[in-house]
């Protein structure tokens, strides 16, 4: 998720290495088109991206860059929801229209379902949401309960985090944890401690939005460590390269968390290209940008790699509730470099 209106500065932990982190690298001016050939033929799986906030252009670019599958976690939509119906419609879109829209661009769509930490603080509404969550977590393509955890680390957030951990246990689904932007280390440690307190196997828990301050503890405790490549507010991909160089690929995965903020749905292929430039092996790149996400969320029993590994069949004659992504005689891939729009 993005920062709220009170978060005008990046996380201070991002700058603990001061000069080394801030210094501009020599390759900064290399355009994406100049190095995307480095990853030609590679497949990518983005385990955290909010496509409901993205455009059809993004879907096309992602497909062309090698992204074959993704997971869309339920999250905050930028302003507080005011009623239960808005949650119902949102959850339904994640297993309905958005999944269909993704399929029309050759990308397999999965999702995680949950009550996000920010809106857990509206307790009257949160109680209602908890009553309907079981109606959604058992649906086809739901690969976990998430993203859940802490934002401001309030008692209400802890209450609904605990309830959703129990829900994940009963449904035998992985847990996708959102770690807070503020006081991240404390929030991450608290999130893991509570999960262990509830008897959840850490190999069933993906701790997201890690940085250099949290990664060692997350890995040492046996959890999956997910890293979000998101400009200024989370991780940059140069730092991600250094993390992989230091810790290797085991139980580490990369995501974009692209949403309605200033974010990049091509963060994973760009990070893979940078890793390739820095001499990281193809197998390590494959693990952190593809296979580890499948292994972690595959515990849900919902992921079959044969659905996307050899290419996802696109049928533009399909419709969802009578609706198509195409209008009239539209073509699926219009010429983007043309001045004339027909």
N, C-alpha and C positions, 0 to 999 in steps of 0.2 A: 504494500500500500504506500501511497504518497504521504508526505508530511502534512500536518494540518497547518492552519493559518498562523499558528504560534511558532512554527518550526522554520524560522527564516535562515538558519545556518546549518551547514552540514554537520553530521555526527562528528564530534571532536576526535573520536577514536580513529577516524579515517586519516588523521594528520599526525599521528603519534611518531611517524618516521620523518616528519617535517620535510626537510629539503629534498630528500630522496623521493618522497611521495609527490611533492608539488612540482618538481622539475619536469619540464616538457621533454618527452623523448624525441629522438631524431625522426622516427617514423610517423609522428603525429599527423603529418600532412599527406600521407599516402591514402588515396581514395579507396573506398571499398571495392570498386570495380578493378583496381589495380592488383588486388591480392586475393580476390575470391576464388581464383583458379587454384590456389593452394589447397582448397578443401573440396574441389570438384569430385563428385562421386561419394562424398561422405553423407551419412544420414544423421539427423539430429532429432532429439526429443526434448521439448521444452516442458518441464514439469511444473511450471508456475507462470501463467500468463492470463491476463484478463481480456479475452477477445471481445467480450460484449462492449468494450470501450474502443475497439480498434476498427479500422476500415477494411473494405474489400481489397484496397491496394496493399494493405499489410499482409492479408492472406496470400495474395499473389506473390509478393516478394518473399514471404517465408517459404512457400512451396518451391520457388525457384532457387532458394538458397539451401535447400536440402532438408528442411523441417518436415518430417513425415507424421508426427504425432505431438499432441500437447495435452496438458492438464490445466483446466481452468478452475481455480479455487473460488468458492463463494466468498465475497468480500464486501467491504463498505463501498458505496457507489458515489461518494463525494459529499453527500449531505444525508442527514439522518432520515431514515424511513419512518413514516408516521403511523403506519398501520400494518396489520398482519397480511392483508391482501397484497401489499407491495412485495413482501418476502415471498409469498406463494408464487406470484408472477415471475419474480426473479429466479427462484429455484427452478420453476418449470422451464424457463428459457434456457437454463444451463443443460438440461437433458432433452430439450426440444429444438427450438429454432436455431440456437447457436451451434449445436451439434450438427444440424443439417447444413447450416451455412458453411461450416468448416469442411464438411464432406464435399461440398461443391467446388472446393479449391484443392482437393486432393490431400487433405490433412485429417487424420483420425483424431477425434475430439473425445477426451474424457473430462471428468470434473471431480472435485471434492465438495462435500456439502457441510455447512456448519454455520453457527452464529458467530460472526466476527467479534473480536474483543471490544472494539469501539462501541458497537451497538449493544453489547452486553450490559452497558451501564444504564440503559433504559429498562429497568427491571420489569415493569408491567408488560411491556412488549416482548421482552426476552422470554418471559414465562410462556407466552403464547407461541413464540417461535419454537421453543423446546418441545411443545406438544405436537407440532407438525413435522419436525425434522425426521422422525422415523418413517414418515410417508415417502421421503425422498432418498434416504441413504441406501435403501435396498434396490433402487432402480438400476437398470442396465447402464453400464458405463461410469458408475460412481465408484471411484477407486480409493476413497478415503474420507475421513472426517476432517474438515479444514476449511479455510485456515483459521485456527483457533489459538488462544493463548492470551498474551498480555499486550496492552497498549499503554495505559497510564498506571497499570499494576494496582488496580483498585480491588476491594473485597468482592464487588459484583463480578468483575472479570474473572477472579479466581473461582467464584461459585460456578459460573457457567462453563468455565474451562474444565473443572472437575466433572461436571455433569456430562459434558461431551466426551470426556475420556471414557467414562463408563458406557456411554452409547457406542463408542468405537469398539470397546471390548465385547459388548454383547453382539455387535454386528460382525465381529471379526474383520475389522477394516483397519488399515494403517491410519496414523494420525499425522497431520501436517500442521506444524506449529509456526505461528507468526511470532517472531521475537520483536520486542519493542524498539522504537527508534531512540528513545531516551533511556539512559541507564541500561543499555543493552546487556552488559555482562550480568548484572544482577537479575534481569528479567529472564535471561537464557538459563542461568543456573536454577532459578526458581521453577521455571517451566519443566526442566528435566527432573528436578527433585520430586515434583508433584506427580509426574508421569510414573516415576519409579515407585512412589508411594502407593499408587493405584495398581501396582503389580503389572504394568505394561512392559513387555519385552522391548528394550530400546531399539532392536532391529526392526520394529514395527513403527518407529517414530522418525519422521523427517523434520529436523529442526532447521527452519529456514531463516534467511537474511543474516547469515553468519558474517563475521569479519575476522581479522587477525587476532582480535582480543578474545574471541569465543571458540575458535575452531579446535584448539587442542583439547579443551575440556569436553566438548561434544564428542569428538572421536574417541577420547580415552574412556568415556562412559558407554561407548558402544552404539551411540545414535548415528543416524545419517546426518551429514552436514551439507546443507544446500546453501549456495551462494547466489545472490541476486546481482546481476550486472546492470546497474541502474545509475545513470549519470548523477554525480554530486551527492546523492543522499544515501547510497549503500556501498556497492563495490564497483571499482573500475576494472577493466579486464587486464590491465598490466599488473595490478595487485593480485588478480586471480591467478595469473601465470606463476607468480612467486609462491602463492599458496600451494599450488600443485607441485611445483618444483621442490618445495620443502616437505610436504606431507604425502605426496604420491596420490594415486587415484582412488584408493580404497575408501568406500562409503562417502565419497564426495561427488556432488552433482552441481551443475550450473543451470541457472534459469534467468529469465529476463524480467519477470513480474511486470511486463509492459502493461500499462493501464491508461487512464485518462490524463496522466501527468506527462512530463517530458521524459519519455522512456523510449526504448529501442527494441522492437520485436525481432530484430536480427542480432541481438546481443550474443546469442549462443554461436551462430556461425562465425561472427566476427571474432569472438574469443577463441574459437577453434583455429582460425587463421593465424591469430597472434601466437597461439601456442605452437603452431607449426613453424612459424618464423623463428621462434625462440628455441627450436630443437627438441620440443617435447614429442614423444613417440606417437604414432598414429593410434596405437592400442590404448595408451593413456587418454588421448583425446576422445576416443570412442567411448571409454568408460565414463568419463565425467560429463560428456555431452549427450549421451545416448543410453548406454546399457545400465548404468547404475540407477537411473530413474525407473527403468523397466523392472529391475530387480526389486527395488523398494516398494513401488506401488503395485507391482504384480502380485504381491501377497494378497491383494483383494480378490484374486481369481478372475478379474475383469479384463485383463490385458492379454490379447493373443497377437503376438508379433506377426503372424501370417496375415493379419488384417492390413498391415502397412509396410512390412519389410521389403516386399517386392514391388511396391508402388500401390497406391490406393486408387481403386477404380472410380472414375468420375462419371456420373450420369446426369447430364444437365436437363434431362426430361423429367427427373424426379421433382416432386413438389412437397411442401410441408403445409398441411392444412390448406391446400389449394394455392399456396404461395410459392413463387420461384425467386431466385436471386436475379433472374433475367427479366427484362421488361420488353415486351413486344418482340422485335427482331434483334435484340441485343446479342452481341457476341461475347463469350466468356472473358476474352482477353483483348480489350481494345488497344489500339496502338498508342502507347503512352507518350511516345516521342513526336507525335503529330500535332501540329498547331490546330488543325481542323478536327472538330469533334462532330462525328456524324450521328 
